Amino acid sequence: MEHPETSSELLALLNQAVARELQVSVQYMLQHAIEAGHRSAVAGNAPADKQAQFIASHSLYFLPGPTLKKIAIAEMRHAEAIAERVVVMGGEPPTQPAGITIGKTVVEMLENDREEERGAIRLYGQIIDVAAKGHDEVTRNLFQRILADEQRHHRVFSDLLGQD
């Protein structure tokens, strides 16, 4: 049931944000697991053929497993906060993430991850604008905080790629 003061446009954007946050939290956690598995393989805890198949075995880039895990956890917290806001506003949050992309090389993973953060920055800027126009300070403030996190995540991926 939609609250009369709640814009359907804003709820749709928030649901898009929830699906995105679910997506990247899973995506980044899987990438973290791949990196952790690679470390085990290198340490001799996995068959040699598995080592050769690892996406980053011959890359100049490294996959920052612990960093990915921390970012994944932050993204899950974002999903939770946004989903709670959707419910408070009378909506129903989505249960499915947006499409998850793992990547075949470390560079591809990091570029995909950086692009996901760019998309979040654009989407969350739009949500802040719509919330401000609708005088929804709670949603605006929530997304200003989340936007700052997404900008930091974008910087992390850019730095890992050696780019701005």
C-alpha positions as CSV (number, residue, x, y, z in Angstrom):
1,M,0.0,0.0,0.0
2,E,1.5,3.3,-1.1
3,H,1.4,6.2,1.3
4,P,-0.2,9.3,-0.3
5,E,2.8,11.4,0.2
6,T,5.1,8.8,-1.4
7,S,5.9,9.2,-5.0
8,S,5.7,6.1,-7.1
9,E,8.8,7.4,-9.0
10,L,10.8,7.5,-5.8
11,L,9.7,4.0,-4.7
12,A,10.7,2.6,-8.1
13,L,14.1,4.2,-7.8
14,L,14.5,2.9,-4.3
15,N,13.6,-0.6,-5.4
16,Q,16.1,-0.3,-8.2
17,A,18.7,0.7,-5.6
18,V,17.8,-2.4,-3.4
19,A,18.2,-4.7,-6.4
20,R,21.6,-3.1,-7.2
21,E,22.8,-3.3,-3.7
22,L,21.9,-7.0,-3.5
23,Q,23.6,-7.5,-6.8
24,V,26.9,-6.0,-5.9
25,S,27.0,-7.5,-2.4
26,V,26.8,-11.0,-4.0
27,Q,29.1,-10.1,-6.8
28,Y,31.8,-8.7,-4.6
29,M,31.5,-11.6,-2.1
30,L,31.9,-14.1,-4.9
31,Q,34.9,-12.3,-6.2
32,H,36.3,-12.3,-2.7
33,A,35.7,-16.1,-2.5
34,I,37.5,-16.6,-5.8
35,E,40.5,-14.7,-4.5
36,A,40.5,-16.7,-1.3
37,G,40.3,-19.9,-3.3
38,H,43.3,-18.8,-5.3
39,R,45.3,-18.1,-2.2
40,S,44.5,-21.6,-1.0
41,A,45.5,-23.0,-4.4
42,V,48.8,-21.2,-4.4
43,A,49.5,-22.4,-0.9
44,G,49.1,-26.0,-2.1
45,N,45.6,-26.7,-0.8
46,A,44.0,-27.3,-4.2
47,P,44.9,-29.4,-7.3
48,A,47.3,-27.8,-9.7
49,D,44.8,-27.8,-12.6
50,K,42.6,-25.5,-10.5
51,Q,45.5,-23.1,-10.1
52,A,46.0,-22.8,-13.8
53,Q,42.3,-22.0,-14.3
54,F,42.2,-19.2,-11.9
55,I,41.3,-15.9,-13.6
56,A,44.2,-13.9,-12.2
57,S,47.0,-16.4,-12.3
58,H,48.9,-14.4,-14.9
59,S,47.7,-10.9,-14.2
60,L,49.7,-7.8,-13.2
61,Y,46.7,-6.9,-11.1
62,F,45.7,-8.5,-7.8
63,L,42.2,-9.2,-6.6
64,P,41.8,-7.5,-3.2
65,G,39.9,-10.2,-1.4
66,P,39.6,-8.6,2.0
67,T,38.8,-5.2,0.5
68,L,36.1,-6.8,-1.7
69,K,34.6,-8.6,1.4
70,K,34.5,-5.3,3.3
71,I,32.8,-3.5,0.4
72,A,30.4,-6.4,0.0
73,I,29.3,-6.1,3.6
74,A,28.9,-2.3,3.3
75,E,26.7,-2.9,0.2
76,M,24.5,-5.4,2.1
77,R,24.1,-2.8,4.9
78,H,23.0,-0.4,2.2
79,A,20.5,-2.9,0.8
80,E,19.0,-3.4,4.3
81,A,18.7,0.3,5.0
82,I,17.1,1.0,1.6
83,A,14.7,-1.9,1.9
84,E,13.6,-0.7,5.3
85,R,13.0,2.7,3.9
86,V,10.9,1.2,1.1
87,V,8.7,-0.6,3.6
88,V,8.3,2.5,5.8
89,M,7.2,4.4,2.6
90,G,4.5,1.8,2.0
91,G,6.3,-0.2,-0.7
92,E,7.6,-3.7,-1.1
93,P,11.3,-4.2,-1.7
94,P,12.5,-6.5,-4.4
95,T,13.8,-10.0,-3.5
96,Q,16.0,-10.5,-6.5
97,P,19.3,-8.8,-7.2
98,A,20.1,-7.1,-10.5
99,G,22.3,-9.2,-12.9
100,I,25.5,-10.4,-11.3
101,T,28.7,-10.2,-13.4
102,I,31.8,-11.9,-12.0
103,G,34.2,-11.3,-14.9
104,K,36.9,-13.6,-16.4
105,T,40.0,-11.7,-15.6
106,V,41.0,-9.5,-12.6
107,V,41.0,-6.4,-14.8
108,E,37.5,-7.3,-16.1
109,M,36.2,-7.8,-12.6
110,L,37.6,-4.5,-11.4
111,E,36.4,-2.6,-14.4
112,N,32.9,-4.1,-13.9
113,D,33.0,-3.3,-10.3
114,R,34.1,0.3,-10.9
115,E,31.3,0.7,-13.5
116,E,28.7,-0.6,-11.0
117,E,29.9,2.1,-8.5
118,R,29.6,4.7,-11.3
119,G,26.0,3.6,-11.9
120,A,25.2,3.8,-8.2
121,I,26.6,7.3,-8.0
122,R,24.3,8.4,-10.9
123,L,21.3,6.5,-9.5
124,Y,21.8,7.8,-6.0
125,G,22.2,11.4,-7.2
126,Q,18.9,11.0,-9.0
127,I,17.3,9.6,-5.9
128,I,18.6,12.6,-3.8
129,D,17.1,15.0,-6.4
130,V,13.7,13.3,-6.4
131,A,13.6,13.1,-2.6
132,A,14.6,16.7,-2.3
133,K,11.9,17.8,-4.7
134,G,9.4,15.7,-2.7
135,H,10.6,17.2,0.6
136,D,11.6,13.7,1.8
137,E,14.6,14.6,4.0
138,V,14.9,11.2,5.5
139,T,15.4,9.5,2.1
140,R,17.6,12.4,0.9
141,N,19.9,12.1,4.0
142,L,20.0,8.3,3.8
143,F,21.2,8.5,0.2
144,Q,23.7,11.2,0.8
145,R,25.4,8.9,3.3
146,I,25.2,5.9,1.0
147,L,26.5,8.1,-2.0
148,A,29.6,9.0,0.0
149,D,30.3,5.2,0.5
150,E,29.8,4.5,-3.2
151,Q,32.2,7.3,-4.1
152,R,34.8,5.7,-1.8
153,H,34.2,2.3,-3.4
154,H,34.6,3.9,-6.9
155,R,37.9,5.4,-5.8
156,V,39.1,2.0,-4.5
157,F,38.4,0.2,-7.8
158,S,39.9,3.1,-9.8
159,D,43.0,3.0,-7.6
160,L,43.4,-0.7,-8.0
161,L,43.2,-0.2,-11.8
162,G,45.7,2.7,-11.6
163,Q,43.1,5.1,-13.0
164,D,41.2,8.2,-11.8
